[in-house]
Amino acid sequence: MSGCAAAAGGRARAPRLRLAGMLSGGGRTLLNLLDAIDSGRLSATVDLAIASRPSAPGIERVRARGVRVEIVPVRDPRDAAAEAAAHDAVDRLLDSAAPDLVCLCGWLRWVRVAPHRRHRMVNIHPSLLPDFGGPGMHGDRVHAAVLAAGRRHSGCTVHLVDEHYDQGPVLLRRSCPVLPDDTVASLAARVFRQECLAYPEALRLYERGVLVPGAAPARGPERRCGGAGAAEITR
């Protein structure tokens, strides 16, 4: 398991949501969702994963969990024809799998959102958007920027995907403190613990219709989580 399987939650109903995941690296975000499914905390299946790098360690990790993985690399992103062909290949794979939702799980490239998938693609970002988002802001770069800015809180954001990096409507945020002696590694670990809770929670709420796709972001109620973090749902 990915290390997030111990998060609290009750047994879920029979699978309803059909998911596809998209990854570029180690795959731990998708593994977290698989852990949530296996433990009964998320009523879903993952029918397809797409990787953007043939060398991504997550490919074999996700395959070992029984998920079909397809690789759609772009050798040179400056080649417009190759980039368009890669987007076409991703669209064909997603159309064939026909998931209810596409989950970006550490996908480090711009993604084209087909009209019929608008409001059906979600992402999780390791900061409290809109702060510390945008092109090039991912992984340790985000946490380093939070520390450099002297912020006292950080966290993660689950949001719908649109044509702009990290600007789609927010579905859910979870926050955590930034401690005086934090390093990039210690802050990243604390934020990821919140990610392990936030992504499955957002998908559960989406499946239940609590989160309305396409709704304009609005600040919602904040829920305290045992002092370790807080969840804020936007409707």
C-alpha positions as CSV (number, residue, x, y, z in Angstrom):
1,M,0.0,0.0,0.0
2,S,1.0,3.6,-0.5
3,G,1.0,4.5,3.2
4,C,-2.3,6.3,3.1
5,A,-4.6,3.3,3.6
6,A,-5.0,3.9,7.3
7,A,-7.0,7.1,6.8
8,A,-10.3,7.1,8.6
9,G,-13.5,6.1,6.8
10,G,-16.4,3.6,6.7
11,R,-17.2,0.9,4.3
12,A,-18.6,2.2,1.0
13,R,-21.3,1.0,-1.4
14,A,-20.7,-1.2,-4.4
15,P,-18.5,0.6,-7.0
16,R,-20.2,3.4,-8.9
17,L,-17.5,5.8,-10.1
18,R,-15.4,4.6,-13.0
19,L,-12.1,6.4,-12.9
20,A,-9.1,6.9,-15.2
21,G,-5.8,8.2,-13.8
22,M,-3.1,10.2,-15.5
23,L,0.5,10.2,-14.1
24,S,4.0,11.3,-14.9
25,G,6.1,10.2,-12.0
26,G,5.9,7.8,-9.1
27,G,2.2,7.2,-9.1
28,R,1.7,7.6,-5.4
29,T,-1.4,9.8,-5.8
30,L,-3.1,7.1,-7.9
31,L,-1.9,4.4,-5.5
32,N,-3.6,6.4,-2.7
33,L,-6.9,6.3,-4.6
34,L,-6.5,2.5,-5.1
35,D,-5.8,2.1,-1.4
36,A,-9.0,4.0,-0.7
37,I,-10.9,1.8,-3.1
38,D,-9.4,-1.4,-1.6
39,S,-10.3,-0.3,2.0
40,G,-13.9,0.5,1.0
41,R,-13.5,4.2,1.6
42,L,-14.1,5.0,-2.0
43,S,-16.8,3.4,-4.1
44,A,-15.0,3.3,-7.5
45,T,-12.9,1.4,-10.0
46,V,-9.8,2.5,-11.9
47,D,-10.1,1.1,-15.4
48,L,-7.2,2.9,-17.1
49,A,-4.0,4.8,-16.2
50,I,-2.1,6.9,-18.8
51,A,1.5,7.8,-18.3
52,S,3.3,10.6,-20.0
53,R,6.9,9.2,-19.5
54,P,8.0,5.7,-20.3
55,S,10.5,5.8,-17.4
56,A,7.9,6.9,-14.8
57,P,8.2,4.5,-11.8
58,G,4.5,4.7,-11.3
59,I,3.9,2.6,-14.4
60,E,4.9,-0.7,-12.8
61,R,3.6,0.2,-9.4
62,V,0.1,0.8,-10.8
63,R,0.3,-2.2,-13.1
64,A,1.1,-4.3,-10.1
65,R,-2.2,-3.3,-8.6
66,G,-4.0,-4.7,-11.7
67,V,-4.6,-1.5,-13.6
68,R,-4.1,-1.3,-17.3
69,V,-1.5,1.4,-18.1
70,E,-0.9,3.0,-21.4
71,I,2.1,5.3,-22.2
72,V,1.7,8.4,-24.3
73,P,5.0,10.2,-24.5
74,V,5.9,13.4,-26.2
75,R,9.6,13.3,-27.3
76,D,9.8,17.0,-28.0
77,P,7.0,19.3,-26.6
78,R,8.3,22.0,-29.0
79,D,7.1,19.9,-31.9
80,A,3.5,21.0,-32.3
81,A,2.5,18.1,-34.5
82,A,3.8,15.6,-32.0
83,E,2.1,17.4,-29.2
84,A,-1.2,17.4,-31.0
85,A,-0.8,13.7,-31.8
86,A,-0.2,12.9,-28.1
87,H,-3.4,14.8,-27.1
88,D,-5.3,12.8,-29.8
89,A,-3.9,9.6,-28.4
90,V,-5.0,10.5,-24.9
91,D,-8.4,11.4,-26.1
92,R,-8.8,8.1,-27.9
93,L,-7.8,6.1,-24.8
94,L,-10.2,8.0,-22.6
95,D,-13.0,7.7,-25.1
96,S,-12.4,3.9,-25.2
97,A,-12.4,3.6,-21.4
98,A,-15.3,6.0,-21.0
99,P,-14.6,6.8,-17.3
100,D,-17.0,8.9,-15.3
101,L,-14.1,11.0,-14.1
102,V,-10.5,11.5,-15.2
103,C,-8.1,12.1,-12.2
104,L,-4.8,13.8,-12.8
105,C,-2.4,12.2,-10.4
106,G,0.9,14.0,-10.8
107,W,0.4,14.6,-14.5
108,L,3.1,17.2,-15.3
109,R,2.0,18.4,-18.7
110,W,-0.7,20.6,-20.0
111,V,-3.8,18.5,-20.8
112,R,-6.4,19.3,-23.5
113,V,-9.9,19.1,-22.2
114,A,-12.3,17.7,-24.8
115,P,-15.7,19.3,-24.7
116,H,-17.5,16.1,-23.6
117,R,-15.0,15.9,-20.7
118,R,-15.5,19.4,-19.4
119,H,-16.3,19.2,-15.7
120,R,-15.2,15.5,-15.7
121,M,-11.5,16.0,-15.2
122,V,-10.1,16.7,-11.7
123,N,-6.7,17.4,-10.3
124,I,-5.1,17.7,-6.9
125,H,-2.5,20.4,-6.3
126,P,-0.1,20.6,-3.3
127,S,-1.0,24.2,-2.2
128,L,-4.0,26.2,-1.2
129,L,-4.9,27.5,-4.7
130,P,-4.9,30.1,-6.1
131,D,-1.6,30.6,-4.3
132,F,1.5,28.8,-5.6
133,G,-0.1,27.4,-8.8
134,G,0.5,27.8,-12.5
135,P,3.0,26.5,-15.0
136,G,6.1,24.9,-13.5
137,M,4.6,24.9,-10.0
138,H,4.6,21.2,-8.9
139,G,6.1,19.0,-6.2
140,D,9.0,20.4,-4.2
141,R,8.9,23.7,-6.1
142,V,5.6,24.5,-4.5
143,H,6.7,23.7,-1.0
144,A,9.9,25.7,-1.5
145,A,7.9,28.7,-2.6
146,V,5.6,28.4,0.4
147,L,8.5,28.4,2.8
148,A,10.2,31.3,1.0
149,A,7.0,33.3,1.3
150,G,6.9,32.7,5.0
151,R,3.4,31.3,5.0
152,R,2.0,29.9,8.2
153,H,-0.4,27.5,6.5
154,S,-0.3,25.3,3.4
155,G,-2.3,22.4,2.2
156,C,-3.8,20.9,-1.0
157,T,-6.6,21.7,-3.4
158,V,-8.8,19.4,-5.5
159,H,-10.2,21.3,-8.5
160,L,-11.8,20.8,-11.9
161,V,-9.4,20.9,-14.8
162,D,-9.8,23.5,-17.5
163,E,-7.5,24.9,-20.2
164,H,-5.4,26.9,-17.7
165,Y,-2.9,25.5,-15.2
166,D,-4.5,25.2,-11.7
167,Q,-7.3,27.6,-12.4
168,G,-10.4,25.4,-12.6
169,P,-13.2,25.7,-10.1
170,V,-12.1,24.5,-6.6
171,L,-14.0,21.5,-5.2
172,L,-12.2,21.0,-1.8
173,R,-9.2,22.2,0.1
174,R,-7.5,20.7,3.2
175,S,-5.0,22.8,5.2
176,C,-2.2,22.1,7.5
177,P,0.3,24.3,9.5
178,V,3.7,25.3,8.3
179,L,6.1,24.8,11.2
180,P,9.0,27.1,12.0
181,D,11.6,24.4,11.5
182,D,10.0,22.9,8.3
183,T,12.1,21.9,5.4
184,V,10.8,21.2,1.9
185,A,10.7,17.5,2.7
186,S,8.9,17.8,6.0
187,L,6.3,20.2,4.6
188,A,5.8,18.0,1.6
189,A,5.2,15.0,3.8
190,R,2.6,16.9,5.9
191,V,0.8,18.2,2.8
192,F,0.7,14.8,1.2
193,R,-1.0,13.4,4.3
194,Q,-3.7,15.9,3.6
195,E,-3.8,14.9,-0.1
196,C,-4.3,11.3,1.0
197,L,-7.6,12.4,2.6
198,A,-8.7,15.2,0.2
199,Y,-8.7,13.3,-3.1
200,P,-10.9,10.4,-2.0
201,E,-13.1,12.7,0.0
202,A,-13.7,15.0,-3.0
203,L,-14.4,12.0,-5.3
204,R,-16.9,10.6,-2.7
205,L,-18.7,14.0,-2.5
206,Y,-18.7,14.3,-6.3
207,E,-20.2,10.8,-6.7
208,R,-22.9,11.8,-4.2
209,G,-23.7,15.0,-6.0
210,V,-22.6,17.2,-3.2
211,L,-20.0,18.9,-5.4
212,V,-21.8,20.3,-8.4
213,P,-19.6,20.1,-11.6
214,G,-19.2,23.5,-13.2
215,A,-20.4,25.5,-10.2
216,A,-18.6,28.8,-9.6
217,P,-16.1,28.5,-6.8
218,A,-17.4,29.9,-3.5
219,R,-15.9,29.6,0.0
220,G,-17.7,26.9,2.0
221,P,-17.6,25.7,5.5
222,E,-14.3,24.8,7.1
223,R,-14.3,21.5,9.0
224,R,-11.6,20.8,11.6
225,C,-9.9,17.5,11.5
226,G,-8.5,16.6,14.9
227,G,-6.1,19.6,14.8
228,A,-4.0,18.0,12.1
229,G,-5.7,19.8,9.3
230,A,-8.9,21.4,8.0
231,A,-11.2,20.6,5.1
232,E,-13.0,23.4,3.2
233,I,-15.6,22.3,0.7
234,T,-16.6,24.7,-2.0
235,R,-20.0,24.4,-3.7
